[in-house]
Amino acid sequence: MKPKDTIQVVVSDFHTGSNYALFVAGEWKGTKEQSHIPRSAQVDIRKHFEKFAEQVKQLRKGKRVVLVHNGDAVDGDHHNSGDVCTVNVLEQAKIHIDLMSELQKRIGWQAGDTIYYTRGTQSHVNEYENYIAQEMDAVPNGDYFVHDLLQLEVNGVRSWFVHHGPARGEGANEGNCMRNWLRNIYFEARKDETPCPQIVYTGHVHNPTYSTYVHQSKMKFQTMHGVILPSWQGKTIYAHRVAPYQKNKIGGVIHEIKEDGTVTIPKFSIMGF
């Protein structure tokens, strides 16, 4: 990519198909006389989706957009709960495509913008993310359109995107897991003499955070940025059982990388905040 002010718009865990997740506006009708009218919580999530898209639209003026969906595009029927609009994962995939296409339209998608997909949890998505990525004309990964580990370089800044990563940590320990994970990545890169990322994005835990790790070579200090992404799914019955006190925070992240390689602090757009 040629140097240009860029915003990395990173979303994760749409879990499309879940009756607790972001959904299309109005009634959806499936192929076997199925239908779903968004629940009140889904209506609220959609309002934030529209707000998030408008924030991106305003911030992207004069800038290139790199849009990444970082895993768990669809919900499948992971826990056999049946609490999905359809157990047909292909139908879930098509709803997801409608949502991401809507996001592109709302943010003013233009020539030079790019979209990528990373692979989520197998029991949720199977291989449907590859189908989705191909339908979305995402940048391919060799023979596939979905990336297990997406490595991008924008304006000289190397970013990694992977679905599974560390937990956030709680209370006084919040952020420590991410910081230690960044340290491990840095020292592994030094041992192997391979390039080290400056930004790492993960998802999966539905509990966003931001942490940094500063390292130095001689007297040159550099900062690694670690981002755990929010989700677009409220808490399911299963989630209430296994994590009764934790909250799912809904939203996305907008992260600017300036033409000269300056990395800003990521902007979290979280529903209710």
Backbone hydrogen bonds in HBPLUS format (Angstrom, degrees):
<---DONOR---> <-ACCEPTOR-->    atom                        ^
c    i                          cat <-CA-CA->   ^        H-A-AA   ^      H-
h    n   atom  resd res      DA  || num        DHA   H-A  angle D-A-AA Bond
n    s   type  num  typ     dist DA aas  dist angle  dist       angle   num
A0064-ARG N   A0005-ASP O   2.95 MM  59  6.38 160.8  1.98 153.5 154.3     1
A0006-THR N   A0257-ILE O   3.01 MM 251  5.32 164.5  2.04 146.3 151.0     2
A0257-ILE N   A0006-THR O   2.82 MM 251  5.32 167.4  1.83 158.2 162.2     3
A0007-ILE N   A0064-ARG O   2.87 MM  57  6.32 159.6  1.91 167.6 172.5     4
A0066-VAL N   A0007-ILE O   3.03 MM  59  6.31 164.3  2.06 150.3 152.4     5
A0008-GLN N   A0255-HIS O   2.72 MM 247  5.04 170.4  1.72 151.6 149.5     6
A0255-HIS N   A0008-GLN O   2.97 MM 247  5.04 157.3  2.02 136.0 143.3     7
A0009-VAL N   A0066-VAL O   2.81 MM  57  6.03 150.4  1.90 145.5 155.6     8
A0068-VAL N   A0009-VAL O   2.95 MM  59  6.34 161.1  1.99 158.7 162.5     9
A0010-VAL N   A0253-VAL O   2.92 MM 243  5.27 160.7  1.96 152.8 158.1    10
A0253-VAL N   A0010-VAL O   3.06 MM 243  5.27 162.4  2.09 151.2 156.3    11
A0011-VAL N   A0068-VAL O   2.96 MM  57  6.30 168.7  1.97 171.2 174.8    12
A0070-ASN N   A0011-VAL O   2.79 MM  59  6.16 163.9  1.81 153.3 156.7    13
A0013-ASP N   A0071-GLY O   2.92 MM  58  5.86 153.4  1.99 169.7 175.0    14
A0232-TRP N   A0013-ASP O   3.10 MM 219  5.96 166.2  2.12 135.3 132.3    15
A0015-HIS N   A0072-ASP O   3.02 MM  57  5.70 170.2  2.03 155.9 155.0    16
A0018-SER N   A0015-HIS O   3.11 MM   3  6.01 167.1  2.13 146.6 150.5    17
A0016-THR N   A0073-ALA O   2.98 MM  57  6.16 159.8  2.02 132.8 129.5    18
A0075-ASP N   A0016-THR O   3.00 MM  59  5.56 152.7  2.08 145.0 137.9    19
A0085-CYS N   A0017-GLY O   2.78 MM  68  5.41 156.8  1.83 154.0 160.6    20
A0021-ALA N   A0018-SER O   3.25 MM   3  5.29 170.6  2.26 108.7 111.1    21
A0019-ASN N   A0083-ASP O   3.29 MM  64  6.01 166.5  2.31 139.8 135.9    22
A0234-GLY N   A0020-TYR O   2.93 MM 214  5.16 175.5  1.93 135.0 134.7    23
A0022-LEU N   A0232-TRP O   2.95 MM 210  5.76 150.2  2.04 167.9 176.0    24
A0028-TRP N   A0036-HIS O   2.90 MM   8  5.20 165.5  1.92 146.2 150.6    25
A0036-HIS N   A0028-TRP O   2.83 MM   8  5.20 143.3  1.96 143.9 151.6    26
A0030-GLY N   A0034-GLN O   2.77 MM   4  4.85 159.2  1.82 127.8 135.2    27
A0042-GLN N   A0039-ARG O   2.96 MM   3  5.14 118.6  2.35 100.8 116.6    28
A0043-VAL N   A0039-ARG O   2.94 MM   4  6.31 146.8  2.05 152.5 163.0    29
A0044-ASP N   A0040-SER O   3.09 MM   4  6.45 153.1  2.17 146.6 153.0    30
A0045-ILE N   A0041-ALA O   3.00 MM   4  6.30 155.4  2.06 145.0 151.8    31
A0046-ARG N   A0042-GLN O   2.89 MM   4  6.09 155.7  1.95 145.1 151.7    32
A0047-LYS N   A0043-VAL O   3.07 MM   4  6.37 150.2  2.16 144.2 151.8    33
A0048-HIS N   A0044-ASP O   3.19 MM   4  6.58 152.6  2.27 145.6 152.1    34
A0049-PHE N   A0045-ILE O   2.90 MM   4  6.22 150.2  1.99 147.3 156.7    35
A0050-GLU N   A0046-ARG O   2.95 MM   4  6.26 156.5  2.01 154.2 158.6    36
A0051-LYS N   A0047-LYS O   3.03 MM   4  6.29 151.0  2.12 140.5 149.0    37
A0052-PHE N   A0048-HIS O   2.73 MM   4  5.95 163.3  1.76 156.3 160.4    38
A0053-ALA N   A0049-PHE O   2.97 MM   4  6.18 161.1  2.01 147.2 152.2    39
A0054-GLU N   A0050-GLU O   3.09 MM   4  6.29 152.0  2.17 141.2 148.3    40
A0055-GLN N   A0051-LYS O   2.97 MM   4  6.30 152.9  2.04 149.9 157.5    41
A0056-VAL N   A0052-PHE O   2.98 MM   4  6.32 159.9  2.02 154.0 159.0    42
A0057-LYS N   A0053-ALA O   2.91 MM   4  6.14 159.4  1.96 146.3 152.5    43
A0058-GLN N   A0054-GLU O   3.01 MM   4  6.26 154.2  2.08 149.1 154.4    44
A0059-LEU N   A0055-GLN O   2.97 MM   4  6.17 162.6  2.00 151.4 156.5    45
A0060-ARG N   A0056-VAL O   2.84 MM   4  5.82 140.1  2.00 153.9 162.8    46
A0063-LYS N   A0060-ARG O   2.76 MM   3  4.95 158.4  1.81 140.0 136.5    47
A0114-THR N   A0065-VAL O   3.06 MM  49  6.56 156.5  2.12 156.8 163.9    48
A0067-LEU N   A0114-THR O   2.84 MM  47  6.15 171.9  1.84 164.4 162.8    49
A0116-TYR N   A0067-LEU O   2.88 MM  49  6.37 145.7  2.00 155.1 165.6    50
A0069-HIS N   A0116-TYR O   3.06 MM  47  6.45 162.9  2.09 153.5 155.9    51
A0118-THR N   A0069-HIS O   3.04 MM  49  6.46 154.7  2.11 164.6 165.5    52
A0080-ASN N   A0077-ASP O   2.94 MM   3  5.20 163.1  1.97 117.7 121.5    53
A0091-GLU N   A0088-ASN O   3.06 MM   3  5.46 124.9  2.38 105.0 117.9    54
A0092-GLN N   A0088-ASN O   3.18 MM   4  6.61 153.2  2.25 145.0 152.9    55
A0093-ALA N   A0089-VAL O   2.82 MM   4  6.08 155.0  1.88 147.6 154.4    56
A0094-LYS N   A0090-LEU O   3.03 MM   4  6.32 151.2  2.11 144.2 151.2    57
A0095-ILE N   A0091-GLU O   3.05 MM   4  6.36 151.3  2.13 148.0 155.5    58
A0096-HIS N   A0092-GLN O   2.93 MM   4  6.25 157.9  1.98 151.5 157.9    59
A0097-ILE N   A0093-ALA O   2.95 MM   4  6.26 155.7  2.01 148.6 154.9    60
A0098-ASP N   A0094-LYS O   3.09 MM   4  6.36 152.6  2.17 141.0 147.7    61
A0099-LEU N   A0095-ILE O   3.01 MM   4  6.37 153.1  2.08 149.4 156.8    62
A0100-MET N   A0096-HIS O   2.92 MM   4  6.24 165.6  1.94 161.1 163.8    63
A0101-SER N   A0097-ILE O   2.89 MM   4  5.95 154.4  1.96 146.8 154.4    64
A0102-GLU N   A0098-ASP O   2.95 MM   4  6.09 148.9  2.05 140.2 148.8    65
A0103-LEU N   A0099-LEU O   2.94 MM   4  6.28 150.8  2.03 144.2 152.4    66
A0104-GLN N   A0100-MET O   2.99 MM   4  6.26 160.8  2.03 147.5 151.6    67
A0105-LYS N   A0101-SER O   3.03 MM   4  6.29 160.7  2.07 146.5 151.5    68
A0106-ARG N   A0102-GLU O   2.88 MM   4  6.09 162.2  1.91 153.9 158.8    69
A0107-ILE N   A0103-LEU O   3.05 MM   4  6.24 148.2  2.16 151.5 158.7    70
A0109-TRP N   A0104-GLN O   3.04 MM   5  5.17 146.6  2.15 149.4 152.9    71
A0108-GLY N   A0105-LYS O   3.23 MM   3  5.33 158.6  2.28 104.2 110.5    72
A0113-ASP N   A0110-GLN O   3.06 MM   3  5.85 164.9  2.08 144.3 146.9    73
A0139-VAL N   A0115-ILE O   2.94 MM  24  6.29 159.8  1.98 172.0 171.1    74
A0147-HIS N   A0117-TYR O   2.89 MM  30  6.20 161.7  1.92 141.3 147.0    75
A0119-ARG N   A0147-HIS O   2.85 MM  28  5.87 144.3  1.98 147.5 148.1    76
A0124-HIS N   A0121-THR O   2.89 MM   3  5.48 148.1  2.00 117.6 127.5    77
A0125-VAL N   A0121-THR O   3.05 MM   4  6.24 166.1  2.07 160.4 163.3    78
A0126-ASN N   A0122-GLN O   2.85 MM   4  4.82 156.2  1.91 133.2 139.1    79
A0128-TYR N   A0125-VAL O   2.88 MM   3  5.64 159.1  1.92 152.9 152.4    80
A0130-ASN N   A0127-GLU O   3.22 MM   3  5.75 138.7  2.40 108.7 118.1    81
A0132-ILE N   A0128-TYR O   2.84 MM   4  6.14 163.8  1.87 153.3 157.9    82
A0133-ALA N   A0129-GLU O   2.84 MM   4  5.92 167.8  1.85 146.5 150.0    83
A0134-GLN N   A0130-ASN O   3.03 MM   4  6.18 156.4  2.09 143.9 150.2    84
A0135-GLU N   A0131-TYR O   2.97 MM   4  6.21 161.6  2.00 152.1 157.3    85
A0136-MET N   A0132-ILE O   2.86 MM   4  6.10 141.9  2.00 149.2 160.9    86
A0138-ALA N   A0133-ALA O   2.89 MM   5  5.12 173.0  1.90 159.9 158.2    87
A0137-ASP N   A0134-GLN O   3.08 MM   3  5.08 159.0  2.12 104.3 109.9    88
A0141-ASN N   A0144-TYR O   2.50 MM   3  5.05 167.3  1.52 146.7 151.5    89
A0144-TYR N   A0141-ASN O   3.12 MM   3  5.05 163.1  2.15 121.5 119.4    90
A0150-LEU N   A0161-PHE O   3.01 MM  11  5.02 159.0  2.06 157.5 153.9    91
A0161-PHE N   A0150-LEU O   2.85 MM  11  5.02 146.9  1.96 145.2 153.1    92
A0152-LEU N   A0159-SER O   2.88 MM   7  5.22 163.6  1.91 154.8 159.6    93
A0159-SER N   A0152-LEU O   2.76 MM   7  5.22 162.1  1.79 153.0 159.4    94
A0154-VAL N   A0157-VAL O   2.89 MM   3  5.18 157.7  1.94 146.2 145.5    95
A0157-VAL N   A0154-VAL O   2.86 MM   3  5.18 164.0  1.88 116.8 121.9    96
A0198-GLN N   A0158-ARG O   2.81 MM  40  5.52 161.2  1.84 147.6 152.8    97
A0199-ILE N   A0158-ARG O   3.27 MM  41  6.62 147.7  2.38 150.9 154.1    98
A0160-TRP N   A0199-ILE O   2.84 MM  39  6.25 156.2  1.90 150.9 158.2    99
A0201-TYR N   A0160-TRP O   2.87 MM  41  6.24 159.5  1.91 152.2 158.5   100
A0162-VAL N   A0201-TYR O   3.04 MM  39  6.36 166.5  2.06 165.0 168.1   101
A0203-GLY N   A0163-HIS O   2.88 MM  40  4.97 161.5  1.92 133.0 135.8   102
A0175-GLY N   A0168-ARG O   2.81 MM   7  5.59 172.1  1.81 173.7 174.5   103
A0173-ASN N   A0170-GLU O   2.95 MM   3  5.33 147.0  2.06 141.8 137.0   104
A0174-GLU N   A0171-GLY O   3.13 MM   3  5.49 168.0  2.14 114.9 117.9   105
A0176-ASN N   A0173-ASN O   3.01 MM   3  5.53 162.2  2.05 133.5 138.7   106
A0179-ARG N   A0175-GLY O   2.99 MM   4  6.18 163.5  2.02 151.6 156.7   107
A0180-ASN N   A0176-ASN O   2.89 MM   4  6.06 164.9  1.92 154.5 157.8   108
A0181-TRP N   A0177-CYS O   2.97 MM   4  6.10 149.0  2.07 141.9 151.1   109
A0182-LEU N   A0178-MET O   2.90 MM   4  6.18 156.3  1.96 153.6 159.1   110
A0183-ARG N   A0179-ARG O   3.01 MM   4  6.30 154.6  2.08 144.5 151.7   111
A0184-ASN N   A0180-ASN O   2.96 MM   4  6.24 154.1  2.03 145.2 151.7   112
A0185-ILE N   A0181-TRP O   3.01 MM   4  6.33 157.2  2.06 148.5 154.5   113
A0186-TYR N   A0182-LEU O   2.91 MM   4  6.18 159.8  1.95 151.8 157.3   114
A0187-PHE N   A0183-ARG O   2.95 MM   4  6.22 169.0  1.96 157.1 158.8   115
A0188-GLU N   A0184-ASN O   2.92 MM   4  6.01 154.0  1.99 148.1 155.5   116
A0189-ALA N   A0185-ILE O   3.00 MM   4  6.14 154.1  2.07 144.3 151.3   117
A0190-ARG N   A0186-TYR O   2.97 MM   4  6.31 151.5  2.06 146.7 155.0   118
A0191-LYS N   A0187-PHE O   2.98 MM   4  6.17 159.1  2.02 144.1 149.3   119
A0192-ASP N   A0188-GLU O   2.98 MM   4  6.16 159.4  2.02 148.3 153.8   120
A0193-GLU N   A0189-ALA O   2.75 MM   4  5.58 113.7  2.19 135.7 152.2   121
A0194-THR N   A0189-ALA O   2.97 MM   5  4.97 156.7  2.03 138.0 144.4   122
A0193-GLU N   A0190-ARG O   3.26 MM   3  4.87 143.6  2.40  90.1 100.5   123
A0225-HIS N   A0198-GLN O   2.75 MM  27  6.06 163.3  1.78 145.7 150.4   124
A0200-VAL N   A0225-HIS O   2.84 MM  25  6.29 149.3  1.93 157.5 167.8   125
A0227-VAL N   A0200-VAL O   2.86 MM  27  6.23 164.7  1.89 165.4 168.9   126
A0202-THR N   A0227-VAL O   2.87 MM  25  6.30 155.5  1.93 163.1 170.7   127
A0229-LEU N   A0202-THR O   2.85 MM  27  6.12 166.9  1.87 150.7 154.0   128
A0205-VAL N   A0203-GLY O   2.85 MM   2  5.85 143.3  1.99  99.8  93.1   129
A0209-THR N   A0228-ILE O   3.13 MM  19  5.11 145.9  2.25 124.6 130.3   130
A0228-ILE N   A0209-THR O   2.95 MM  19  5.11 169.4  1.96 144.4 147.6   131
A0211-SER N   A0226-GLY O   2.97 MM  15  5.18 158.9  2.01 146.3 152.4   132
A0226-GLY N   A0211-SER O   2.76 MM  15  5.18 158.5  1.81 173.9 168.3   133
A0213-TYR N   A0224-MET O   2.98 MM  11  5.13 149.1  2.08 138.2 145.8   134
A0224-MET N   A0213-TYR O   2.79 MM  11  5.13 165.0  1.81 148.7 154.0   135
A0215-HIS N   A0222-GLN O   2.94 MM   7  5.53 157.5  1.99 159.5 165.1   136
A0222-GLN N   A0215-HIS O   2.82 MM   7  5.53 163.9  1.85 165.5 168.6   137
A0217-SER N   A0220-LYS O   2.95 MM   3  5.29 153.5  2.02 144.7 151.2   138
A0220-LYS N   A0217-SER O   3.01 MM   3  5.29 161.8  2.04 124.0 129.9   139
A0231-SER N   A0249-LYS O   3.13 MM  18  6.39 152.5  2.21 169.6 165.5   140
A0251-GLY N   A0231-SER O   2.95 MM  20  6.03 150.2  2.04 150.1 159.3   141
A0240-HIS N   A0236-THR O   2.98 MM   4  6.27 154.4  2.05 149.2 155.7   142
A0241-ARG N   A0237-ILE O   3.19 MM   4  6.46 139.0  2.36 139.5 150.0   143
A0241-ARG N   A0238-TYR O   3.02 MM   3  5.17 127.5  2.31  97.3 111.6   144
A0242-VAL N   A0238-TYR O   3.05 MM   4  6.41 156.9  2.10 155.3 161.0   145
A0243-ALA N   A0239-ALA O   2.82 MM   4  5.59 152.1  1.89 149.4 155.9   146
A0271-MET N   A0250-ILE O   2.82 MM  21  5.46 163.1  1.85 157.7 163.6   147
A0252-GLY N   A0269-SER O   3.19 MM  17  5.49 139.0  2.37 139.9 146.1   148
A0269-SER N   A0252-GLY O   2.93 MM  17  5.49 177.5  1.93 164.9 165.4   149
A0254-ILE N   A0267-LYS O   2.91 MM  13  5.10 162.5  1.94 146.4 152.2   150
A0267-LYS N   A0254-ILE O   2.83 MM  13  5.10 172.3  1.83 154.2 154.7   151
A0264-THR N   A0256-GLU O   3.18 MM   8  5.68 176.6  2.18 167.9 167.0   152
A0258-LYS N   A0262-THR O   2.91 MM   4  5.16 155.3  1.97 155.4 155.4   153
A0261-GLY N   A0258-LYS O   2.82 MM   3  5.29 163.5  1.85 121.6 125.1   154
A0273-PHE N   A0270-ILE O   3.06 MM   3  5.58 158.6  2.11 140.8 140.1   155
